[in-house]
Amino acid sequence: MTRKPTDQGPASDEGHRADDSFHVFDTTLRDGAQREGINLTVADKLTIARYLDDFGVSFIEGGWPGANPRDTEFFARAQQEITFRNAQLVAFGATRRAGGRAAEDPQVKALLDSGAPVITLVAKAHDRHVELALRTTLDENLEMVRDTVAHLREQGRRVFVDCEHFFDGYRANPAYATAVVRAAAGAGADVVVLCDTNGGMLPAQIQDVVATVLADTGARLGIHTQDDTGCAVANTLAAVDAGATHVQCTANGYGERVGNANLFPVVAALELKYGKKVLPEGALAEMTRISHAIAEVVNLTPSTHQPYVGVSAFAHKAGLHASAIKVDPDLYQHIDPELVGNTMRMLVSDMAGRASVELKGKELGIDLGDDRELVGRVVARVKERELKGYTYEAADASFELLLRAEVAGRAPRYFRTESWRAIVEDRPDGSHANEATVKLWAKGERIVATAEGNGPVNALDRAMRVGLERFYPQLAKLELVDYKVRILEGRHGTDSTTRVLITTGDGTGEWSTVGVADNVIAASWQALEDAYTYGLLRAGVEPSE
Protein backbone atom coordinates (compact mmCIF):
# COMPACT_ATOMS: atom_id res chain seq x y z
CA MET A 1 0.00 0.00 0.00
CA THR A 2 1.39 3.41 -0.94
CA ARG A 3 2.19 5.64 2.00
CA LYS A 4 0.93 9.19 1.71
CA PRO A 5 3.42 12.07 1.71
CA THR A 6 4.11 13.85 4.94
CA ASP A 7 1.32 16.21 6.02
CA GLN A 8 2.69 19.70 6.19
CA GLY A 9 1.46 23.19 7.02
CA PRO A 10 2.35 26.70 5.84
CA ALA A 11 5.49 27.28 3.83
CA SER A 12 8.81 27.90 5.49
CA ASP A 13 12.44 27.96 4.41
CA GLU A 14 13.60 26.46 7.69
CA GLY A 15 15.20 23.04 7.64
CA HIS A 16 16.91 23.29 4.25
CA ARG A 17 20.12 21.32 4.04
CA ALA A 18 23.06 23.63 4.56
CA ASP A 19 25.31 21.88 2.03
CA ASP A 20 25.08 23.82 -1.23
CA SER A 21 28.04 22.16 -2.90
CA PHE A 22 25.93 19.85 -5.08
CA HIS A 23 22.34 20.32 -6.27
CA VAL A 24 19.72 17.72 -7.16
CA PHE A 25 17.18 19.79 -9.08
CA ASP A 26 13.83 18.18 -9.94
CA THR A 27 11.68 19.45 -12.80
CA THR A 28 8.93 16.82 -12.82
CA LEU A 29 6.23 19.45 -12.27
CA ARG A 30 7.41 21.53 -15.22
CA ASP A 31 9.44 19.58 -17.78
CA GLY A 32 8.16 16.16 -16.71
CA ALA A 33 4.56 17.31 -17.05
CA GLN A 34 5.16 17.77 -20.79
CA ARG A 35 5.11 14.01 -21.30
CA GLU A 36 2.30 12.79 -23.54
CA GLY A 37 -0.44 11.31 -21.35
CA ILE A 38 0.35 13.36 -18.23
CA ASN A 39 -2.13 16.06 -17.25
CA LEU A 40 -1.56 17.21 -13.69
CA THR A 41 -4.10 19.06 -11.60
CA VAL A 42 -2.97 21.56 -8.98
CA ALA A 43 -3.74 18.97 -6.31
CA ASP A 44 -1.56 16.45 -8.19
CA LYS A 45 1.31 18.92 -8.31
CA LEU A 46 1.06 19.67 -4.61
CA THR A 47 1.09 15.94 -3.80
CA ILE A 48 4.12 15.29 -6.01
CA ALA A 49 5.94 18.29 -4.50
CA ARG A 50 5.45 16.78 -1.04
CA TYR A 51 6.79 13.43 -2.20
CA LEU A 52 9.85 15.07 -3.75
CA ASP A 53 10.50 17.08 -0.61
CA ASP A 54 10.18 13.90 1.46
CA PHE A 55 12.77 12.32 -0.86
CA GLY A 56 15.11 15.22 -0.20
CA VAL A 57 15.87 16.86 -3.54
CA SER A 58 17.51 20.27 -3.32
CA PHE A 59 15.12 22.16 -5.60
CA ILE A 60 11.62 21.56 -6.99
CA GLU A 61 10.74 23.45 -10.16
CA GLY A 62 7.00 23.98 -9.88
CA GLY A 63 6.13 25.38 -13.29
CA TRP A 64 5.84 28.68 -15.14
CA PRO A 65 3.77 31.17 -13.12
CA GLY A 66 1.95 33.63 -15.31
CA ALA A 67 2.06 31.31 -18.31
CA ASN A 68 -1.10 29.44 -17.30
CA PRO A 69 -3.61 29.68 -14.42
CA ARG A 70 -2.76 26.20 -13.10
CA ASP A 71 0.89 27.00 -12.42
CA THR A 72 0.01 30.39 -10.95
CA GLU A 73 -2.43 28.71 -8.56
CA PHE A 74 0.12 26.04 -7.67
CA PHE A 75 2.65 28.60 -6.45
CA ALA A 76 0.00 30.47 -4.47
CA ARG A 77 -1.19 27.30 -2.75
CA ALA A 78 2.28 25.86 -2.23
CA GLN A 79 3.24 28.94 -0.22
CA GLN A 80 0.29 28.30 2.12
CA GLU A 81 0.00 24.53 2.19
CA ILE A 82 3.52 23.08 2.14
CA THR A 83 6.39 23.41 4.57
CA PHE A 84 9.43 22.45 2.54
CA ARG A 85 11.80 20.61 4.86
CA ASN A 86 14.49 19.72 2.34
CA ALA A 87 13.80 21.48 -0.95
CA GLN A 88 13.37 25.03 -2.17
CA LEU A 89 10.61 25.91 -4.60
CA VAL A 90 11.68 27.19 -8.02
CA ALA A 91 9.70 29.24 -10.53
CA PHE A 92 10.54 28.86 -14.21
CA GLY A 93 10.35 31.60 -16.83
CA ALA A 94 12.14 33.31 -19.68
CA THR A 95 14.42 36.30 -20.01
CA ARG A 96 12.75 39.61 -20.76
CA ARG A 97 11.47 40.45 -24.22
CA ALA A 98 13.81 41.98 -26.77
CA GLY A 99 13.92 45.75 -26.70
CA GLY A 100 12.37 46.08 -23.25
CA ARG A 101 13.48 46.28 -19.64
CA ALA A 102 13.31 43.44 -17.15
CA ALA A 103 11.86 45.73 -14.49
CA GLU A 104 8.86 46.41 -16.75
CA ASP A 105 8.36 42.94 -18.24
CA PRO A 106 5.05 41.39 -17.07
CA GLN A 107 6.38 37.83 -17.37
CA VAL A 108 9.36 38.69 -15.16
CA LYS A 109 6.98 40.33 -12.68
CA ALA A 110 4.90 37.12 -12.55
CA LEU A 111 8.04 35.23 -11.56
CA LEU A 112 8.58 37.58 -8.64
CA ASP A 113 4.90 37.48 -7.71
CA SER A 114 5.08 33.68 -7.40
CA GLY A 115 6.97 34.12 -4.14
CA ALA A 116 9.45 31.40 -5.10
CA PRO A 117 12.87 32.02 -3.51
CA VAL A 118 14.65 30.65 -6.60
CA ILE A 119 14.01 31.44 -10.24
CA THR A 120 15.21 29.55 -13.30
CA LEU A 121 15.44 31.54 -16.51
CA VAL A 122 15.58 29.91 -19.91
CA ALA A 123 17.96 31.71 -22.27
CA LYS A 124 18.82 31.06 -25.89
CA ALA A 125 22.38 29.78 -26.34
CA HIS A 126 22.17 28.80 -30.02
CA ASP A 127 22.78 31.67 -32.44
CA ARG A 128 20.23 30.42 -34.99
CA HIS A 129 17.53 30.22 -32.31
CA VAL A 130 18.28 33.79 -31.28
CA GLU A 131 17.91 35.08 -34.82
CA LEU A 132 15.05 32.83 -36.01
CA ALA A 133 12.98 32.21 -32.86
CA LEU A 134 13.56 35.37 -30.81
CA ARG A 135 14.04 37.48 -33.95
CA THR A 136 16.64 39.67 -32.35
CA THR A 137 20.38 40.22 -32.51
CA LEU A 138 23.02 38.18 -30.78
CA ASP A 139 24.11 41.20 -28.74
CA GLU A 140 20.54 41.97 -27.63
CA ASN A 141 20.09 38.37 -26.48
CA LEU A 142 23.15 38.73 -24.24
CA GLU A 143 21.72 41.94 -22.84
CA MET A 144 18.37 40.23 -22.19
CA VAL A 145 20.22 37.65 -20.11
CA ARG A 146 22.24 40.23 -18.17
CA ASP A 147 19.31 42.56 -17.51
CA THR A 148 16.89 39.85 -16.35
CA VAL A 149 19.37 38.08 -14.08
CA ALA A 150 20.55 41.34 -12.54
CA HIS A 151 16.97 42.54 -11.91
CA LEU A 152 15.93 39.30 -10.19
CA ARG A 153 19.08 39.37 -8.09
CA GLU A 154 18.31 42.94 -7.04
CA GLN A 155 14.91 41.68 -5.89
CA GLY A 156 16.61 39.17 -3.60
CA ARG A 157 16.03 36.03 -5.66
CA ARG A 158 18.52 33.30 -6.34
CA VAL A 159 18.83 32.76 -10.11
CA PHE A 160 19.72 29.76 -12.23
CA VAL A 161 19.96 30.12 -16.01
CA ASP A 162 19.07 27.26 -18.39
CA CYS A 163 21.05 27.69 -21.60
CA GLU A 164 18.61 26.15 -24.06
CA HIS A 165 20.02 24.14 -26.99
CA PHE A 166 23.47 24.77 -25.54
CA PHE A 167 25.28 21.75 -26.97
CA ASP A 168 23.87 22.19 -30.48
CA GLY A 169 24.67 25.89 -30.21
CA TYR A 170 28.20 25.16 -29.01
CA ARG A 171 28.77 22.86 -31.96
CA ALA A 172 27.61 25.58 -34.38
CA ASN A 173 29.17 28.62 -32.69
CA PRO A 174 31.21 27.82 -29.57
CA ALA A 175 32.26 31.43 -29.01
CA TYR A 176 28.66 32.66 -28.81
CA ALA A 177 27.38 29.78 -26.67
CA THR A 178 30.23 30.45 -24.24
CA ALA A 179 29.42 34.17 -24.27
CA VAL A 180 25.88 33.39 -23.03
CA VAL A 181 27.36 31.44 -20.10
CA ARG A 182 29.66 34.36 -19.27
CA ALA A 183 26.80 36.85 -19.50
CA ALA A 184 24.63 34.85 -17.10
CA ALA A 185 27.40 34.21 -14.59
CA GLY A 186 28.66 37.77 -14.80
CA ALA A 187 25.21 39.17 -14.02
CA GLY A 188 24.92 37.04 -10.87
CA ALA A 189 23.43 33.69 -11.84
CA ASP A 190 24.44 31.13 -9.23
CA VAL A 191 24.36 28.24 -11.70
CA VAL A 192 24.44 28.17 -15.48
CA VAL A 193 22.82 25.00 -16.77
CA LEU A 194 23.95 23.52 -20.08
CA CYS A 195 20.92 21.96 -21.76
CA ASP A 196 20.89 19.15 -24.31
CA THR A 197 17.41 20.25 -25.37
CA ASN A 198 17.16 17.99 -28.42
CA GLY A 199 18.68 15.03 -26.57
CA GLY A 200 21.11 14.16 -29.34
CA MET A 201 24.40 14.16 -27.44
CA LEU A 202 26.51 11.22 -26.25
CA PRO A 203 28.44 10.94 -22.97
CA ALA A 204 31.94 11.57 -24.37
CA GLN A 205 30.69 14.69 -26.18
CA ILE A 206 28.96 15.99 -23.06
CA GLN A 207 32.02 15.43 -20.90
CA ASP A 208 34.33 17.17 -23.36
CA VAL A 209 32.12 20.27 -23.78
CA VAL A 210 31.36 20.68 -20.06
CA ALA A 211 35.05 20.41 -19.15
CA THR A 212 36.00 22.96 -21.80
CA VAL A 213 33.29 25.47 -20.86
CA LEU A 214 34.13 25.13 -17.18
CA ALA A 215 37.80 25.84 -17.89
CA ASP A 216 36.97 28.77 -20.19
CA THR A 217 34.40 30.52 -17.96
CA GLY A 218 34.94 29.44 -14.36
CA ALA A 219 31.13 29.51 -13.95
CA ARG A 220 29.31 27.03 -11.76
CA LEU A 221 27.75 24.64 -14.28
CA GLY A 222 24.70 22.42 -14.24
CA ILE A 223 23.40 19.83 -16.68
CA HIS A 224 19.95 19.18 -18.20
CA THR A 225 19.62 16.26 -20.62
CA GLN A 226 16.83 14.74 -22.66
CA ASP A 227 16.77 11.01 -23.40
CA ASP A 228 16.39 10.93 -27.19
CA THR A 229 19.53 8.80 -27.60
CA GLY A 230 18.77 6.74 -24.49
CA CYS A 231 21.77 8.39 -22.82
CA ALA A 232 20.22 11.02 -20.53
CA VAL A 233 21.36 9.41 -17.28
CA ALA A 234 24.80 8.60 -18.71
CA ASN A 235 25.10 12.12 -20.13
CA THR A 236 24.19 13.62 -16.76
CA LEU A 237 26.84 11.58 -14.97
CA ALA A 238 29.39 12.41 -17.68
CA ALA A 239 28.75 16.09 -16.98
CA VAL A 240 29.31 15.44 -13.26
CA ASP A 241 32.60 13.74 -14.14
CA ALA A 242 33.54 16.91 -16.03
CA GLY A 243 32.77 19.20 -13.08
CA ALA A 244 29.03 19.98 -13.15
CA THR A 245 27.64 20.36 -9.62
CA HIS A 246 23.94 20.76 -10.43
CA VAL A 247 21.86 17.99 -12.07
CA GLN A 248 18.35 18.50 -13.44
CA CYS A 249 16.12 15.41 -13.57
CA THR A 250 12.52 14.26 -13.50
CA ALA A 251 10.89 11.48 -11.49
CA ASN A 252 10.82 8.23 -13.49
CA GLY A 253 12.33 10.09 -16.45
CA TYR A 254 9.03 11.75 -17.39
CA GLY A 255 9.30 14.43 -20.05
CA GLU A 256 8.62 15.51 -23.59
CA ARG A 257 9.18 13.02 -26.42
CA VAL A 258 11.03 10.08 -24.81
CA GLY A 259 11.71 11.90 -21.56
CA ASN A 260 14.39 13.45 -19.38
CA ALA A 261 17.23 12.18 -17.22
CA ASN A 262 15.62 9.92 -14.64
CA LEU A 263 15.96 11.30 -11.12
CA PHE A 264 16.19 7.93 -9.39
CA PRO A 265 19.09 6.23 -11.20
CA VAL A 266 20.97 9.54 -11.23
CA VAL A 267 20.61 9.98 -7.47
CA ALA A 268 21.35 6.31 -6.78
CA ALA A 269 24.52 6.52 -8.86
CA LEU A 270 25.62 9.70 -7.10
CA GLU A 271 25.05 8.20 -3.66
CA LEU A 272 26.13 4.61 -4.21
CA LYS A 273 28.67 4.80 -7.03
CA TYR A 274 30.18 8.28 -6.59
CA GLY A 275 29.91 8.43 -2.81
CA LYS A 276 28.23 11.86 -2.93
CA LYS A 277 25.82 12.54 -0.07
CA VAL A 278 23.06 14.34 -1.98
CA LEU A 279 20.02 13.22 0.05
CA PRO A 280 19.13 13.44 3.74
CA GLU A 281 20.03 10.46 5.91
CA GLY A 282 17.79 7.47 5.21
CA ALA A 283 16.08 9.02 2.16
CA LEU A 284 17.64 6.70 -0.41
CA ALA A 285 15.84 3.73 1.14
CA GLU A 286 12.55 5.50 0.34
CA MET A 287 13.36 5.76 -3.38
CA THR A 288 11.29 2.83 -4.63
CA ARG A 289 8.26 3.97 -2.61
CA ILE A 290 8.57 7.54 -3.90
CA SER A 291 8.96 6.40 -7.50
CA HIS A 292 5.85 4.22 -7.40
CA ALA A 293 3.83 6.80 -5.47
CA ILE A 294 4.52 9.50 -8.07
CA ALA A 295 3.61 7.04 -10.84
CA GLU A 296 0.25 6.54 -9.14
CA VAL A 297 -0.38 10.29 -8.98
CA VAL A 298 0.34 10.78 -12.70
CA ASN A 299 -1.74 7.66 -13.43
CA LEU A 300 0.98 5.77 -15.27
CA THR A 301 1.89 2.18 -14.50
CA PRO A 302 5.36 2.06 -12.91
CA SER A 303 7.97 0.68 -15.30
CA THR A 304 8.72 -2.86 -14.12
CA HIS A 305 12.23 -2.76 -15.59
CA GLN A 306 13.30 0.67 -14.37
CA PRO A 307 16.80 0.55 -12.83
CA TYR A 308 16.93 0.40 -9.03
CA VAL A 309 13.18 0.86 -8.39
CA GLY A 310 11.41 -1.44 -10.89
CA VAL A 311 9.87 -4.62 -9.52
CA SER A 312 12.11 -6.54 -11.92
CA ALA A 313 15.28 -4.59 -11.07
CA PHE A 314 16.45 -7.37 -8.74
CA ALA A 315 14.44 -10.28 -10.18
CA HIS A 316 16.33 -13.45 -11.07
CA LYS A 317 15.04 -16.09 -13.44
CA ALA A 318 17.90 -18.21 -14.76
CA GLY A 319 18.72 -21.33 -12.77
CA LEU A 320 22.45 -20.57 -13.02
CA HIS A 321 21.91 -17.16 -11.40
CA ALA A 322 19.77 -18.66 -8.65
CA SER A 323 22.44 -21.21 -7.80
CA ALA A 324 24.99 -18.43 -7.38
CA ILE A 325 22.63 -16.18 -5.44
CA LYS A 326 21.92 -19.00 -3.04
CA VAL A 327 25.62 -18.86 -2.13
CA ASP A 328 25.97 -15.05 -2.18
CA PRO A 329 23.37 -12.56 -3.53
CA ASP A 330 26.13 -10.12 -4.48
CA LEU A 331 27.31 -12.47 -7.20
CA TYR A 332 24.45 -11.32 -9.47
CA GLN A 333 23.42 -7.99 -7.93
CA HIS A 334 25.34 -4.73 -8.22
CA ILE A 335 23.89 -3.39 -4.93
CA ASP A 336 21.82 -4.60 -2.01
CA PRO A 337 18.23 -3.82 -3.16
CA GLU A 338 17.27 -2.73 0.35
CA LEU A 339 19.53 0.31 -0.04
CA VAL A 340 16.97 1.76 -2.44
CA GLY A 341 13.89 0.30 -0.79
CA ASN A 342 13.52 -2.58 -3.23
CA THR A 343 13.66 -6.35 -2.77
CA MET A 344 15.21 -9.32 -4.50
CA ARG A 345 12.71 -11.60 -6.25
CA MET A 346 13.09 -15.10 -7.55
CA LEU A 347 11.14 -15.89 -10.70
CA VAL A 348 10.06 -19.46 -11.28
CA SER A 349 9.80 -20.54 -14.91
CA ASP A 350 10.80 -23.35 -17.25
CA MET A 351 14.35 -21.99 -16.85
CA ALA A 352 14.21 -22.73 -13.12
CA GLY A 353 16.56 -25.09 -11.37
CA ARG A 354 16.54 -26.47 -7.86
CA ALA A 355 18.10 -23.32 -6.40
CA SER A 356 15.35 -21.13 -7.94
CA VAL A 357 12.62 -23.21 -6.32
CA GLU A 358 14.40 -23.40 -2.95
CA LEU A 359 14.94 -19.63 -2.86
CA LYS A 360 11.38 -18.92 -4.02
CA GLY A 361 10.03 -21.26 -1.33
CA LYS A 362 12.07 -19.39 1.27
CA GLU A 363 10.76 -16.07 -0.07
CA LEU A 364 7.19 -17.37 0.32
CA GLY A 365 7.84 -18.71 3.80
CA ILE A 366 7.65 -22.38 2.78
CA ASP A 367 10.54 -24.44 4.10
CA LEU A 368 11.49 -27.15 1.63
CA GLY A 369 14.31 -28.34 3.85
CA ASP A 370 16.78 -30.58 2.05
CA ASP A 371 14.12 -32.65 0.33
CA ARG A 372 15.75 -32.99 -3.09
CA GLU A 373 12.99 -35.28 -4.34
CA LEU A 374 10.32 -32.70 -3.46
CA VAL A 375 12.25 -29.87 -5.10
CA GLY A 376 12.78 -32.02 -8.17
CA ARG A 377 9.04 -32.70 -8.42
CA VAL A 378 8.27 -28.99 -8.23
CA VAL A 379 10.84 -28.15 -10.91
CA ALA A 380 9.43 -30.87 -13.18
CA ARG A 381 5.86 -29.72 -12.54
CA VAL A 382 6.69 -26.11 -13.38
CA LYS A 383 8.44 -27.06 -16.62
CA GLU A 384 5.59 -29.37 -17.61
CA ARG A 385 2.95 -26.68 -17.06
CA GLU A 386 4.94 -23.90 -18.69
CA LEU A 387 5.23 -26.10 -21.77
CA LYS A 388 1.42 -25.98 -21.88
CA GLY A 389 1.40 -22.19 -21.69
CA TYR A 390 1.36 -21.38 -17.97
CA THR A 391 3.72 -18.72 -16.67
CA TYR A 392 4.68 -18.48 -13.02
CA GLU A 393 7.13 -15.61 -13.08
CA ALA A 394 4.13 -13.25 -13.33
CA ALA A 395 1.79 -15.37 -11.18
CA ASP A 396 3.36 -15.82 -7.77
CA ALA A 397 0.06 -16.77 -6.15
CA SER A 398 -0.56 -19.64 -8.55
CA PHE A 399 2.99 -20.86 -8.01
CA GLU A 400 2.57 -20.77 -4.24
CA LEU A 401 -0.59 -22.88 -4.55
CA LEU A 402 1.29 -25.36 -6.76
CA LEU A 403 4.15 -25.46 -4.28
CA ARG A 404 1.84 -26.01 -1.31
CA ALA A 405 0.10 -28.80 -3.19
CA GLU A 406 3.39 -30.61 -3.73
CA VAL A 407 4.50 -30.08 -0.10
CA ALA A 408 1.18 -31.14 1.48
CA GLY A 409 0.17 -33.70 -1.11
CA ARG A 410 -2.88 -31.65 -2.14
CA ALA A 411 -3.73 -28.04 -2.83
CA PRO A 412 -5.53 -25.99 -0.17
CA ARG A 413 -9.21 -25.99 -1.19
CA TYR A 414 -12.16 -24.00 0.09
CA PHE A 415 -14.68 -24.93 -2.59
CA ARG A 416 -15.08 -27.43 -5.40
CA THR A 417 -16.41 -26.63 -8.85
CA GLU A 418 -19.13 -28.83 -10.26
CA SER A 419 -19.74 -26.75 -13.38
CA TRP A 420 -20.04 -23.22 -14.68
CA ARG A 421 -21.73 -21.58 -17.64
CA ALA A 422 -21.46 -18.11 -19.17
CA ILE A 423 -23.96 -16.75 -21.68
CA VAL A 424 -23.59 -13.69 -23.91
CA GLU A 425 -26.83 -12.49 -25.49
CA ASP A 426 -26.59 -10.26 -28.55
CA ARG A 427 -29.65 -8.00 -28.61
CA PRO A 428 -31.22 -6.33 -31.66
CA ASP A 429 -30.26 -2.86 -30.45
CA GLY A 430 -26.57 -3.81 -30.46
CA SER A 431 -26.27 -4.16 -26.69
CA HIS A 432 -25.20 -7.34 -24.91
CA ALA A 433 -26.40 -9.15 -21.81
CA ASN A 434 -23.92 -11.30 -19.89
CA GLU A 435 -25.11 -13.93 -17.45
CA ALA A 436 -23.25 -16.68 -15.60
CA THR A 437 -24.34 -19.65 -13.51
CA VAL A 438 -21.95 -21.54 -11.26
CA LYS A 439 -22.49 -24.82 -9.41
CA LEU A 440 -20.11 -25.21 -6.47
CA TRP A 441 -19.65 -27.25 -3.30
CA ALA A 442 -18.48 -25.53 -0.10
CA LYS A 443 -18.51 -26.86 3.47
CA GLY A 444 -20.60 -29.83 2.43
CA GLU A 445 -23.31 -27.79 0.70
CA ARG A 446 -24.14 -27.62 -3.01
CA ILE A 447 -24.43 -24.06 -4.28
CA VAL A 448 -26.12 -22.82 -7.44
CA ALA A 449 -25.68 -19.11 -8.08
CA THR A 450 -26.46 -16.84 -11.02
CA ALA A 451 -25.37 -13.26 -11.70
CA GLU A 452 -25.13 -10.71 -14.47
CA GLY A 453 -22.05 -8.68 -15.33
CA ASN A 454 -20.59 -6.27 -17.84
CA GLY A 455 -18.83 -9.17 -19.52
CA PRO A 456 -18.82 -12.97 -19.22
CA VAL A 457 -15.79 -13.02 -16.90
CA ASN A 458 -17.26 -10.31 -14.69
CA ALA A 459 -20.53 -12.27 -14.57
CA LEU A 460 -18.63 -15.41 -13.46
CA ASP A 461 -16.79 -13.41 -10.81
CA ARG A 462 -20.08 -12.04 -9.45
CA ALA A 463 -21.75 -15.44 -9.50
CA MET A 464 -18.87 -16.90 -7.47
CA ARG A 465 -19.26 -14.13 -4.93
CA VAL A 466 -23.03 -14.63 -4.73
CA GLY A 467 -22.49 -18.30 -4.03
CA LEU A 468 -19.50 -18.19 -1.69
CA GLU A 469 -19.66 -15.00 0.37
CA ARG A 470 -22.10 -16.40 2.92
CA PHE A 471 -19.55 -19.13 3.68
CA TYR A 472 -16.48 -16.88 3.33
CA PRO A 473 -17.30 -13.22 4.10
CA GLN A 474 -13.60 -12.41 3.59
CA LEU A 475 -14.24 -12.55 -0.17
CA ALA A 476 -16.12 -9.24 0.04
CA LYS A 477 -12.74 -7.47 0.35
CA LEU A 478 -11.36 -8.96 -2.85
CA GLU A 479 -11.24 -6.82 -5.96
CA LEU A 480 -10.07 -7.66 -9.46
CA VAL A 481 -7.31 -5.12 -10.14
CA ASP A 482 -6.01 -6.16 -13.55
CA TYR A 483 -6.91 -8.65 -16.27
CA LYS A 484 -4.64 -9.64 -19.15
CA VAL A 485 -5.26 -12.04 -22.02
CA ARG A 486 -2.62 -13.45 -24.35
CA ILE A 487 -3.26 -15.72 -27.31
CA LEU A 488 -0.49 -18.28 -27.43
CA GLU A 489 0.79 -20.10 -30.48
CA GLY A 490 -1.93 -21.89 -32.45
CA ARG A 491 -1.59 -25.64 -32.64
CA HIS A 492 -4.43 -26.83 -34.91
CA GLY A 493 -5.12 -24.48 -37.78
CA THR A 494 -7.04 -21.54 -36.37
CA ASP A 495 -7.25 -23.13 -32.90
CA SER A 496 -5.08 -21.53 -30.25
CA THR A 497 -4.36 -21.62 -26.55
CA THR A 498 -5.30 -18.66 -24.35
CA ARG A 499 -3.47 -17.52 -21.24
CA VAL A 500 -5.15 -15.25 -18.70
CA LEU A 501 -3.38 -13.38 -15.90
CA ILE A 502 -5.54 -11.88 -13.16
CA THR A 503 -4.31 -9.50 -10.46
CA THR A 504 -6.47 -9.36 -7.34
CA GLY A 505 -6.21 -7.11 -4.28
CA ASP A 506 -7.66 -7.03 -0.78
CA GLY A 507 -6.83 -3.45 0.21
CA THR A 508 -3.49 -4.35 1.79
CA GLY A 509 -1.75 -6.16 -1.07
CA GLU A 510 -2.09 -7.68 -4.52
CA TRP A 511 -1.41 -11.11 -6.04
CA SER A 512 -1.49 -12.60 -9.53
CA THR A 513 -2.87 -15.90 -10.79
CA VAL A 514 -2.79 -17.67 -14.15
CA GLY A 515 -5.12 -19.85 -16.19
CA VAL A 516 -4.57 -21.58 -19.52
CA ALA A 517 -7.22 -23.19 -21.73
CA ASP A 518 -8.42 -23.41 -25.30
CA ASN A 519 -10.84 -20.52 -24.74
CA VAL A 520 -10.62 -17.29 -22.79
CA ILE A 521 -13.56 -17.97 -20.45
CA ALA A 522 -12.19 -21.33 -19.30
CA ALA A 523 -8.74 -19.82 -18.75
CA SER A 524 -10.32 -16.95 -16.80
CA TRP A 525 -12.21 -19.40 -14.59
CA GLN A 526 -8.96 -21.15 -13.65
CA ALA A 527 -7.32 -17.86 -12.75
CA LEU A 528 -10.39 -16.81 -10.73
CA GLU A 529 -10.39 -20.07 -8.79
CA ASP A 530 -6.74 -19.57 -7.84
CA ALA A 531 -7.36 -15.91 -7.00
CA TYR A 532 -10.18 -16.75 -4.57
CA THR A 533 -8.28 -19.66 -3.06
CA TYR A 534 -5.16 -17.60 -2.50
CA GLY A 535 -7.18 -14.69 -1.09
CA LEU A 536 -8.75 -16.96 1.54
CA LEU A 537 -5.38 -18.55 2.32
CA ARG A 538 -3.88 -15.08 2.72
CA ALA A 539 -6.74 -14.13 5.06
CA GLY A 540 -5.86 -17.04 7.33
CA VAL A 541 -8.99 -19.09 6.61
CA GLU A 542 -8.62 -22.83 7.18
CA PRO A 543 -9.30 -24.97 4.06
CA SER A 544 -12.60 -26.84 4.32
CA GLU A 545 -12.61 -29.19 1.34
NORCORKA-V488113 format. One record per helix or strand. SS is the DSSP state (helix for helix, strand for strand). FROM is the first residue (numbers start at 1). TO is the last residue. Records with the same first field share a line. If there is no record, write none. Layout:
SS: FROM-TO + FROM-TO
This chain:
strand: 23-26 + 59-63 + 65-65 + 68-68 + 88-94 + 118-124 + 158-164 + 191-196 + 221-226 + 246-250 + 260-260 + 262-262 + 315-316 + 345-346 + 416-426 + 432-442 + 445-453 + 479-487 + 492-492 + 495-495 + 498-505 + 510-517
helix: 32-34 + 42-55 + 69-81 + 102-104 + 106-113 + 127-134 + 138-154 + 166-172 + 174-187 + 203-217 + 232-241 + 251-253 + 263-273 + 284-298 + 319-327 + 329-332 + 337-340 + 354-363 + 372-387 + 396-408 + 456-468 + 473-477 + 520-538
